[in-house]
Amino acid sequence: MPFRFITNSIRTYLIDYPVAFVLMVAPFLLKLGKSSSVALWLSMVTRVTALLLPALTDHLTGLVWVISYWLHLWMDRALGVVSITATSAFHFTGLDAGYHWVLVVAVLQTTSVLNTPEVSAAQRANLDTRTAM
């Protein structure tokens, strides 16, 4: 298996929607907000945003195709940066801080480290002509 194996299809079906739903429920199950009440509500706002992103992305499970896949990835990364910045700015401690740190590591790994590079239509056409020869 290649090192970078998370494709658009894998993200669409196995990551985006299932993870967004889990992340919307997890803060309540974990009882986040003990170190700062902002922790619970920040996690909910960013997770609702994480649920809206796949619905607006131009892939098979997108409901309204207004965001391209590469922009979706960058917005996921921005949500990770917001989570980690808020952890420091609002002085989250304990489980509140741990939750956001784990979330950031997971987001950055799936959107950067493990994500396969996108191939544009022009690059795909170029690859197709090379394999046809």
DSSP file (Angstrom, degrees, kcal/mol; ACC not computed):
  #  RESIDUE AA STRUCTURE BP1 BP2  ACC     N-H-->O    O-->H-N    N-H-->O    O-->H-N    TCO  KAPPA ALPHA  PHI   PSI    X-CA   Y-CA   Z-CA
    1    1 A M              0   0    0      0, 0.0     4,-0.1     0, 0.0     0, 0.0   0.000 360.0 360.0 360.0 130.9    0.0    0.0    0.0
    2    2 A P        -     0   0    0      0, 0.0     3,-0.1     0, 0.0     0, 0.0  -0.254 360.0-119.4 -63.2 154.6    1.4    3.4   -0.9
    3    3 A F  S    S+     0   0    0      1,-0.2     2,-0.9     2,-0.1   113,-0.0   0.894 109.0  52.2 -62.4 -41.2    2.2    5.8    1.9
    4    4 A R        +     0   0    0      1,-0.2    -1,-0.2   111,-0.0   111,-0.2  -0.818  68.4 144.1 -99.9  97.8   -0.3    8.4    0.6
    5    5 A F        +     0   0    0     -2,-0.9     2,-1.0   109,-0.4   110,-0.2   0.481  27.3 107.4-118.0  -5.5   -3.4    6.3    0.2
    6    6 A I  B     -a  115   0A   0    108,-2.6   110,-2.3     4,-0.1     2,-0.1  -0.671  49.8-178.7 -83.9 105.9   -6.4    8.6    1.2
    7    7 A T     >  -     0   0    0     -2,-1.0     4,-2.5   108,-0.2     5,-0.2  -0.377  44.7 -96.3 -94.8 175.0   -8.1    9.4   -2.1
    8    8 A N  H  > S+     0   0    0      1,-0.2     4,-2.5     2,-0.2     5,-0.1   0.902 125.8  50.6 -57.4 -42.9  -11.1   11.6   -2.9
    9    9 A S  H  > S+     0   0    0      2,-0.2     4,-2.5     1,-0.2     5,-0.4   0.912 109.6  49.0 -65.0 -43.2  -13.3    8.5   -2.8
   10   10 A I  H  >>S+     0   0    0      1,-0.2     4,-2.5     2,-0.2     5,-0.9   0.934 113.9  46.5 -62.4 -45.4  -12.0    7.3    0.6
   11   11 A R  I  X>S+     0   0    0     -4,-2.5     5,-3.1     3,-0.2     4,-0.9   0.916 113.2  50.8 -61.1 -42.5  -12.5   10.8    2.0
   12   12 A T  I  <>S+     0   0    0     -4,-2.5     5,-0.7    -5,-0.2    -2,-0.2   0.944 124.3  22.8 -62.1 -51.1  -16.0   11.0    0.6
   13   13 A Y  I  <5S+     0   0    0     -4,-2.5    -2,-0.2    -5,-0.1    -3,-0.2   0.829 133.6  28.3 -91.0 -34.1  -17.3    7.7    1.8
   14   14 A L  I  <5S+     0   0    0     -4,-2.5    -3,-0.2    -5,-0.4    -2,-0.1   0.638 126.8  24.8-107.5 -16.0  -15.2    6.8    4.8
   15   15 A I  I  X<S+     0   0    0     -5,-0.9     4,-2.2    -4,-0.9     5,-0.5   0.818 107.6  53.7-115.5 -58.4  -14.0   10.0    6.4
   16   16 A D  I  ><S+     0   0    0     -5,-3.1     4,-1.9     1,-0.2     5,-0.1   0.922 116.8  26.6 -54.9 -65.1  -16.0   13.1    5.8
   17   17 A Y  H  ><S+     0   0    0     -5,-0.7     4,-2.3    -6,-0.3     5,-0.2   0.948 123.7  47.2 -70.2 -49.2  -19.6   12.3    6.9
   18   18 A P  H  > S+     0   0    0      0, 0.0     4,-2.2     0, 0.0    -1,-0.2   0.928 116.0  45.2 -59.4 -43.7  -18.9    9.5    9.4
   19   19 A V  H  X S+     0   0    0     -4,-2.2     4,-2.9     1,-0.2     5,-0.2   0.897 110.2  54.5 -67.7 -39.3  -16.2   11.5   11.2
   20   20 A A  H  X S+     0   0    0     -4,-1.9     4,-1.2    -5,-0.5    -1,-0.2   0.913 110.1  46.9 -60.3 -42.6  -18.3   14.7   11.2
   21   21 A F  H  X S+     0   0    0     -4,-2.3     4,-1.3     2,-0.2     3,-0.3   0.925 113.3  48.1 -65.7 -43.6  -21.2   12.9   12.9
   22   22 A V  H  X S+     0   0    0     -4,-2.2     4,-3.0     1,-0.2     3,-0.4   0.920 110.8  51.5 -61.4 -43.5  -18.9   11.3   15.5
   23   23 A L  H  < S+     0   0    0     -4,-2.9    -1,-0.2     1,-0.2    -2,-0.2   0.727 106.0  55.2 -69.6 -20.5  -17.2   14.7   16.2
   24   24 A M  H  < S+     0   0    0     -4,-1.2     4,-0.3    -3,-0.3    -1,-0.2   0.803 117.2  35.3 -78.3 -28.5  -20.6   16.3   16.7
   25   25 A V  H >X S+     0   0    0     -4,-1.3     4,-1.9    -3,-0.4     3,-1.0   0.822 103.5  72.5 -91.3 -36.0  -21.5   13.8   19.4
   26   26 A A  H 3X S+     0   0    0     -4,-3.0     4,-2.9     1,-0.3     5,-0.2   0.835  88.9  58.9 -54.0 -43.2  -18.1   13.2   21.0
   27   27 A P  H 34>S+     0   0    0      0, 0.0     5,-2.7     0, 0.0     4,-0.3   0.866 110.8  43.6 -58.3 -33.9  -17.8   16.6   22.8
   28   28 A F  H <45S+     0   0    0     -3,-1.0     3,-0.4    -4,-0.3    -2,-0.2   0.887 114.2  48.7 -77.3 -39.3  -21.0   15.8   24.7
   29   29 A L  H  <5S+     0   0    0     -4,-1.9    -1,-0.2     1,-0.2    -3,-0.2   0.880 115.8  44.0 -65.8 -37.2  -20.1   12.2   25.5
   30   30 A L  T  <5S-     0   0    0     -4,-2.9    -1,-0.2    -5,-0.2    -2,-0.2   0.530 108.6-128.4 -83.6  -6.2  -16.6   13.3   26.7
   31   31 A K  T   5 -     0   0    0     -3,-0.4     3,-0.4    -4,-0.3    -3,-0.2   0.936  36.7-171.5  56.5  50.6  -18.2   16.2   28.6
   32   32 A L      < +     0   0    0     -5,-2.7    -1,-0.1     1,-0.2     8,-0.1  -0.292  54.2  67.1 -66.4 157.8  -15.9   18.8   27.2
   33   33 A G        +     0   0    0      7,-0.1    -1,-0.2     6,-0.0     5,-0.1   0.463  57.6 117.8 110.1   5.3  -16.0   22.2   28.6
   34   34 A K  S    S+     0   0    0     -3,-0.4     3,-0.2     1,-0.2    -2,-0.1   0.878  85.4  36.1 -72.1 -36.7  -14.6   21.6   32.1
   35   35 A S  S    S-     0   0    0      1,-0.3     2,-0.3    58,-0.3    -1,-0.2   0.772 140.0  -0.1 -85.8 -26.0  -11.5   23.8   31.6
   36   36 A S    >>  -     0   0    0     57,-0.1     3,-1.3     1,-0.1     4,-0.6  -0.906  57.8-139.3-161.7 131.0  -13.4   26.4   29.5
   37   37 A S  H 3> S+     0   0    0     -2,-0.3     4,-1.3     1,-0.3     3,-0.3   0.761 103.9  68.2 -64.8 -21.6  -17.0   26.6   28.4
   38   38 A V  H 3> S+     0   0    0      1,-0.2     4,-3.1     2,-0.2     5,-0.3   0.822  87.2  68.5 -64.3 -30.6  -15.6   27.8   25.0
   39   39 A A  H <> S+     0   0    0     -3,-1.3     4,-1.9     1,-0.2    -1,-0.2   0.907 101.0  44.5 -58.3 -45.5  -14.1   24.3   24.4
   40   40 A L  H  X S+     0   0    0     -4,-0.6     4,-1.7    -3,-0.3    -1,-0.2   0.940 118.5  41.4 -65.8 -47.5  -17.5   22.6   24.0
   41   41 A W  H  X S+     0   0    0     -4,-1.3     4,-2.5     2,-0.2    -2,-0.2   0.847 112.7  53.3 -74.8 -33.6  -19.1   25.3   21.8
   42   42 A L  H  X S+     0   0    0     -4,-3.1     4,-2.5     2,-0.2     5,-0.3   0.921 108.7  50.8 -63.7 -42.2  -16.0   25.8   19.7
   43   43 A S  H  X S+     0   0    0     -4,-1.9     4,-1.6    -5,-0.3    -2,-0.2   0.885 111.9  47.8 -63.8 -36.8  -15.9   22.0   19.0
   44   44 A M  H  X S+     0   0    0     -4,-1.7     4,-2.5     2,-0.2     5,-0.2   0.927 111.7  48.3 -69.4 -44.3  -19.5   22.1   18.0
   45   45 A V  H  X S+     0   0    0     -4,-2.5     4,-1.9     1,-0.2    -2,-0.2   0.934 114.8  44.8 -63.4 -45.8  -19.2   25.1   15.7
   46   46 A T  H  X S+     0   0    0     -4,-2.5     4,-1.9     1,-0.2    -1,-0.2   0.849 113.7  51.0 -68.8 -31.3  -16.1   23.7   13.9
   47   47 A R  H  X S+     0   0    0     -4,-1.6     4,-1.5    -5,-0.3    -2,-0.2   0.870 107.5  51.4 -75.0 -35.8  -17.7   20.2   13.6
   48   48 A V  H  X S+     0   0    0     -4,-2.5     4,-2.0     2,-0.2    -2,-0.2   0.911 110.8  50.0 -63.4 -39.8  -20.9   21.6   12.1
   49   49 A T  H  X S+     0   0    0     -4,-1.9     4,-2.1     1,-0.2    -2,-0.2   0.905 107.1  54.6 -61.5 -40.4  -18.7   23.4    9.6
   50   50 A A  H  < S+     0   0    0     -4,-1.9    -1,-0.2     1,-0.2    -2,-0.2   0.789 108.6  49.2 -64.9 -26.7  -16.9   20.1    9.0
   51   51 A L  H  X S+     0   0    0     -4,-1.5     4,-0.9    -3,-0.2    -1,-0.2   0.843 109.9  50.6 -78.5 -35.2  -20.3   18.5    8.2
   52   52 A L  H  X S+     0   0    0     -4,-2.0     4,-1.4     1,-0.2    -2,-0.2   0.849  98.6  67.9 -70.8 -33.9  -21.2   21.3    5.8
   53   53 A L  H >X S+     0   0    0     -4,-2.1     3,-0.8     1,-0.2     4,-0.7   0.934 101.7  43.2 -55.5 -52.5  -18.0   21.1    3.9
   54   54 A P  H >4 S+     0   0    0      0, 0.0     3,-0.6     0, 0.0     5,-0.3   0.850 110.8  57.1 -65.0 -29.1  -18.6   17.6    2.3
   55   55 A A  H 3< S+     0   0    0     -4,-0.9     9,-2.5     1,-0.2     8,-1.8   0.793 113.6  39.8 -68.0 -25.9  -22.2   18.6    1.6
   56   56 A L  H << S+     0   0    0     -4,-1.4    11,-2.7    -3,-0.8    10,-2.1   0.416  95.4 104.5-101.9   0.2  -20.9   21.6   -0.5
   57   57 A T  B << S-b   67   0B   0     -4,-0.7     2,-2.1    -3,-0.6    11,-0.2  -0.547  79.6-112.8 -89.0 149.1  -18.0   19.8   -2.1
   58   58 A D  S    S+     0   0    0      9,-2.4     2,-0.3    -2,-0.2    11,-0.2  -0.469  78.3 102.0 -82.2  70.8  -17.9   18.7   -5.8
   59   59 A H  S >  S-     0   0    0     -2,-2.1     3,-1.9    -5,-0.3   -50,-0.0  -0.848  89.6 -81.3-138.9 179.8  -17.9   15.0   -5.3
   60   60 A L  T 3  S+     0   0    0      1,-0.3   -51,-0.0    -2,-0.3    -2,-0.0   0.794 127.0  41.9 -58.2 -33.3  -20.4   12.2   -5.5
   61   61 A T  T 3  S+     0   0    0     -7,-0.0    -1,-0.3     2,-0.0     2,-0.2   0.396  86.6 115.9 -96.9   4.9  -21.9   12.7   -2.0
   62   62 A G    <   -     0   0    0     -3,-1.9    -7,-0.2     1,-0.1     3,-0.2  -0.535  51.0-159.7 -71.6 137.1  -21.9   16.5   -2.2
   63   63 A L  S    S+     0   0    0     -8,-1.8     2,-0.4     1,-0.3    -7,-0.2   0.879  83.5  19.9 -85.0 -41.0  -25.4   17.9   -2.1
   64   64 A V  S    S-     0   0    0     -9,-2.5     2,-1.6    -7,-0.1     3,-0.4  -0.980  79.0-141.8-131.0 116.8  -24.6   21.3   -3.7
   65   65 A W        +     0   0    0     -2,-0.4    -8,-0.2     1,-0.2    -7,-0.1  -0.573  58.7 120.5 -86.7  84.0  -21.4   21.5   -5.7
   66   66 A V        +     0   0    0    -10,-2.1     2,-0.5    -2,-1.6    -1,-0.2   0.550  61.2  61.7-117.6 -14.2  -20.0   24.9   -4.8
   67   67 A I  B    S-b   57   0B   0    -11,-2.7    -9,-2.4    -3,-0.4    -1,-0.1  -0.954  77.0-132.7-116.9 130.6  -16.6   24.0   -3.3
   68   68 A S     >  -     0   0    0     -2,-0.5     4,-2.1   -11,-0.2     3,-0.2  -0.411  27.1-110.4 -76.8 160.1  -13.9   22.2   -5.1
   69   69 A Y  H  > S+     0   0    0    -11,-0.2     4,-2.1     1,-0.2     5,-0.1   0.878 116.7  52.9 -59.7 -41.6  -12.1   19.3   -3.5
   70   70 A W  H  > S+     0   0    0      1,-0.2     4,-1.9     2,-0.2    -1,-0.2   0.875 109.6  49.3 -65.0 -35.9   -8.8   21.1   -3.0
   71   71 A L  H  > S+     0   0    0     -3,-0.2     4,-2.5     2,-0.2    -1,-0.2   0.883 107.1  55.8 -68.9 -37.3  -10.6   24.0   -1.3
   72   72 A H  H  X S+     0   0    0     -4,-2.1     4,-2.3     2,-0.2    -2,-0.2   0.923 107.4  49.6 -57.4 -45.3  -12.3   21.5    0.9
   73   73 A L  H  X S+     0   0    0     -4,-2.1     4,-2.2     1,-0.2    -2,-0.2   0.918 111.4  48.1 -61.6 -43.7   -8.9   20.1    2.0
   74   74 A W  H  X S+     0   0    0     -4,-1.9     4,-2.1     1,-0.2    -1,-0.2   0.863 110.5  51.2 -66.9 -35.0   -7.6   23.6    2.8
   75   75 A M  H  X S+     0   0    0     -4,-2.5     4,-2.1     2,-0.2    -1,-0.2   0.876 108.0  52.8 -70.1 -36.2  -10.7   24.5    4.8
   76   76 A D  H  X S+     0   0    0     -4,-2.3     4,-1.9     2,-0.2    -2,-0.2   0.930 109.8  48.8 -59.6 -45.3  -10.3   21.3    6.8
   77   77 A R  H  X S+     0   0    0     -4,-2.2     4,-2.2     1,-0.2    -2,-0.2   0.899 108.8  53.1 -61.6 -40.2   -6.7   22.3    7.5
   78   78 A A  H  X S+     0   0    0     -4,-2.1     4,-2.5     1,-0.2    -1,-0.2   0.884 105.9  53.4 -63.6 -38.0   -7.9   25.8    8.5
   79   79 A L  H  X S+     0   0    0     -4,-2.1     4,-2.3     2,-0.2    -1,-0.2   0.889 108.1  51.4 -62.5 -38.0  -10.4   24.2   11.0
   80   80 A G  H  X S+     0   0    0     -4,-1.9     4,-2.2     2,-0.2    -2,-0.2   0.917 109.8  48.6 -62.7 -43.4   -7.5   22.3   12.5
   81   81 A V  H  X S+     0   0    0     -4,-2.2     4,-2.5     1,-0.2     5,-0.2   0.900 110.5  51.3 -64.6 -40.6   -5.5   25.5   12.8
   82   82 A V  H  X S+     0   0    0     -4,-2.5     4,-2.6     1,-0.2     5,-0.2   0.919 109.7  51.0 -61.6 -43.3   -8.5   27.2   14.5
   83   83 A S  H  X S+     0   0    0     -4,-2.3     4,-1.7     1,-0.2    -2,-0.2   0.922 114.0  42.2 -61.3 -45.2   -8.8   24.3   16.9
   84   84 A I  H  X S+     0   0    0     -4,-2.2     4,-1.3     2,-0.2    -1,-0.2   0.861 114.1  51.5 -74.1 -34.0   -5.2   24.4   18.0
   85   85 A T  H  X S+     0   0    0     -4,-2.5     4,-3.0    -5,-0.2     3,-0.2   0.919 110.4  49.1 -66.0 -43.3   -5.1   28.2   18.2
   86   86 A A  H  X S+     0   0    0     -4,-2.6     4,-2.8     1,-0.2     6,-0.3   0.860 103.5  61.3 -64.6 -35.0   -8.2   28.2   20.4
   87   87 A T  H  <>S+     0   0    0     -4,-1.7     5,-2.0    -5,-0.2    -1,-0.2   0.903 114.5  34.7 -58.1 -40.8   -6.6   25.6   22.6
   88   88 A S  H ><5S+     0   0    0     -4,-1.3     3,-0.8    -3,-0.2    -2,-0.2   0.908 118.1  51.2 -78.8 -44.4   -3.8   28.0   23.4
   89   89 A A  H 3<5S+     0   0    0     -4,-3.0    -2,-0.2     1,-0.2    -3,-0.2   0.871 118.7  36.0 -64.4 -38.4   -5.8   31.2   23.3
   90   90 A F  T 3<5S-     0   0    0     -4,-2.8    -1,-0.2    -5,-0.2    -2,-0.2   0.331 108.1-122.2 -99.6   7.2   -8.5   30.0   25.7
   91   91 A H  T < 5 -     0   0    0     -3,-0.8    -3,-0.2    -5,-0.2    -4,-0.1   0.906  36.3-169.6  56.0  49.8   -6.1   28.0   27.9
   92   92 A F      < -     0   0    0     -5,-2.0     2,-0.3    -6,-0.3    -1,-0.2  -0.455   7.2-175.9 -66.5 142.5   -7.8   24.6   27.5
   93   93 A T    >>  +     0   0    0     -2,-0.1     3,-1.1     4,-0.0     4,-0.7  -0.863  40.9   1.5-132.3 169.4   -6.4   22.0   29.8
   94   94 A G  H 3> S-     0   0    0     -2,-0.3     4,-2.6     1,-0.3     5,-0.2  -0.228 128.1  -5.1  59.8-135.3   -7.0   18.3   30.4
   95   95 A L  H 3> S+     0   0    0      1,-0.2     4,-2.8     2,-0.2    -1,-0.3   0.836 133.0  59.6 -64.2 -34.8   -9.4   16.5   28.2
   96   96 A D  H <> S+     0   0    0     -3,-1.1     4,-1.6     2,-0.2    -1,-0.2   0.946 111.8  39.3 -58.6 -48.7  -10.5   19.7   26.5
   97   97 A A  H  X S+     0   0    0     -4,-0.7     4,-2.5     2,-0.2    -2,-0.2   0.920 115.7  51.9 -68.0 -44.2   -6.9   20.3   25.3
   98   98 A G  H  X S+     0   0    0     -4,-2.6     4,-2.6     1,-0.2     5,-0.3   0.900 107.1  53.3 -60.1 -42.9   -6.2   16.7   24.5
   99   99 A Y  H  X S+     0   0    0     -4,-2.8     4,-2.2     1,-0.2    -1,-0.2   0.933 112.5  43.6 -57.7 -48.5   -9.4   16.4   22.4
  100  100 A H  H  X S+     0   0    0     -4,-1.6     4,-2.3    -5,-0.2    -2,-0.2   0.869 112.9  51.6 -69.7 -36.4   -8.4   19.4   20.3
  101  101 A W  H  X S+     0   0    0     -4,-2.5     4,-2.3     2,-0.2    -2,-0.2   0.932 111.8  46.3 -65.2 -44.8   -4.7   18.3   19.9
  102  102 A V  H  X S+     0   0    0     -4,-2.6     4,-2.4     1,-0.2    -2,-0.2   0.911 112.2  52.3 -62.9 -41.4   -5.7   14.8   18.8
  103  103 A L  H  X S+     0   0    0     -4,-2.2     4,-2.6    -5,-0.3    -2,-0.2   0.922 109.5  48.5 -59.7 -45.6   -8.2   16.3   16.4
  104  104 A V  H  X S+     0   0    0     -4,-2.3     4,-2.8     2,-0.2     5,-0.3   0.919 111.1  49.5 -63.4 -44.5   -5.6   18.6   14.8
  105  105 A V  H  X S+     0   0    0     -4,-2.3     4,-2.2     1,-0.2    -1,-0.2   0.925 113.1  47.4 -61.1 -43.9   -3.1   15.8   14.4
  106  106 A A  H  X S+     0   0    0     -4,-2.4     4,-2.4     2,-0.2     5,-0.2   0.915 113.2  48.0 -63.9 -43.4   -5.8   13.6   12.7
  107  107 A V  H  X S+     0   0    0     -4,-2.6     4,-2.2     1,-0.2     5,-0.2   0.941 113.5  46.5 -63.9 -47.4   -6.9   16.4   10.4
  108  108 A L  H  X>S+     0   0    0     -4,-2.8     4,-1.5     1,-0.2     5,-1.3   0.862 113.4  49.7 -66.7 -34.6   -3.4   17.4    9.3
  109  109 A Q  I  <>S+     0   0    0     -4,-2.2     5,-3.3    -5,-0.3     6,-0.4   0.940 114.8  42.4 -67.9 -45.7   -2.5   13.7    8.7
  110  110 A T  I  <5S+     0   0    0     -4,-2.4    -2,-0.2     1,-0.2    -1,-0.2   0.799 121.7  39.7 -74.2 -26.5   -5.5   12.9    6.6
  111  111 A T  I  <5S+     0   0    0     -4,-2.2    -1,-0.2    -5,-0.2    -2,-0.2   0.671 134.3  11.2 -95.6 -16.8   -5.4   16.2    4.6
  112  112 A S  I  <5S+     0   0    0     -4,-1.5    -3,-0.2    -5,-0.2    -2,-0.1   0.711 127.1  36.3-122.7 -62.5   -1.6   16.5    4.1
  113  113 A V  I   <S+     0   0    0     -5,-1.3    -3,-0.2     1,-0.2    -4,-0.1   0.927 128.8  26.8 -69.3 -48.2    0.6   13.6    5.0
  114  114 A L  S   <S+     0   0    0     -5,-3.3  -108,-2.6    -6,-0.2  -109,-0.4   0.499  95.5 107.1 -96.4  -5.1   -1.7   10.6    3.9
  115  115 A N  B    S-a    6   0A   0     -6,-0.4  -108,-0.2  -110,-0.2    -4,-0.1  -0.573  70.6-124.0 -79.6 132.5   -3.7   12.4    1.2
  116  116 A T        -     0   0    0   -110,-2.3  -111,-0.1    -2,-0.3    -1,-0.1  -0.480  34.9-101.0 -71.2 144.6   -2.9   11.5   -2.4
  117  117 A P        -     0   0    0      0, 0.0     2,-0.2     0, 0.0    -1,-0.1  -0.389  39.3-112.6 -65.3 143.1   -2.0   14.4   -4.6
  118  118 A E        -     0   0    0     -3,-0.1     2,-0.5    -2,-0.1  -111,-0.0  -0.547  23.6-145.3 -76.6 141.2   -4.8   15.6   -6.8
  119  119 A V        -     0   0    0     -2,-0.2    -1,-0.0     4,-0.0     2,-0.0  -0.937  14.1-138.6-109.6 123.9   -4.3   15.1  -10.5
  120  120 A S     >  -     0   0    0     -2,-0.5     4,-2.5     1,-0.1     5,-0.2  -0.241  26.6-105.8 -74.4 167.8   -5.8   17.8  -12.7
  121  121 A A  H  > S+     0   0    0      1,-0.2     4,-2.3     2,-0.2     5,-0.2   0.878 122.0  51.5 -61.6 -38.8   -7.7   17.0  -15.9
  122  122 A A  H  > S+     0   0    0      2,-0.2     4,-2.1     1,-0.2    -1,-0.2   0.913 111.0  47.0 -66.4 -42.2   -4.7   18.2  -18.0
  123  123 A Q  H  > S+     0   0    0      2,-0.2     4,-2.4     1,-0.2    -2,-0.2   0.898 111.7  51.5 -65.0 -39.6   -2.3   16.0  -16.1
  124  124 A R  H  X S+     0   0    0     -4,-2.5     4,-2.4     2,-0.2    -2,-0.2   0.906 109.7  49.3 -63.7 -41.6   -4.7   13.0  -16.4
  125  125 A A  H  X S+     0   0    0     -4,-2.3     4,-2.0     2,-0.2    -1,-0.2   0.890 110.7  50.9 -63.5 -40.0   -4.9   13.6  -20.2
  126  126 A N  H  X S+     0   0    0     -4,-2.1     4,-1.6     2,-0.2    -2,-0.2   0.902 111.1  47.8 -64.4 -41.8   -1.1   13.7  -20.3
  127  127 A L  H  X S+     0   0    0     -4,-2.4     4,-2.2     1,-0.2    -2,-0.2   0.891 109.8  53.5 -65.7 -39.4   -0.9   10.4  -18.4
  128  128 A D  H  X S+     0   0    0     -4,-2.4     4,-1.4     1,-0.2    -2,-0.2   0.884 108.3  49.1 -63.8 -39.0   -3.5    8.8  -20.6
  129  129 A T  H  X S+     0   0    0     -4,-2.0     4,-0.8     1,-0.2    -1,-0.2   0.854 110.7  51.2 -70.9 -32.6   -1.5    9.7  -23.8
  130  130 A R  H  < S+     0   0    0     -4,-1.6     3,-0.4     1,-0.2    -2,-0.2   0.900 111.3  46.3 -69.6 -39.9    1.7    8.3  -22.3
  131  131 A T  H  < S+     0   0    0     -4,-2.2    -1,-0.2     1,-0.2    -2,-0.2   0.766 106.6  59.9 -74.2 -23.6    0.1    5.0  -21.3
  132  132 A A  H  <        0   0    0     -4,-1.4    -1,-0.2     1,-0.2    -2,-0.2   0.751 360.0 360.0 -73.7 -22.9   -1.5    4.7  -24.7
  133  133 A M     <        0   0    0     -4,-0.8    -1,-0.2    -3,-0.4    -2,-0.2   0.494 360.0 360.0 -76.8 360.0    1.9    4.7  -26.5
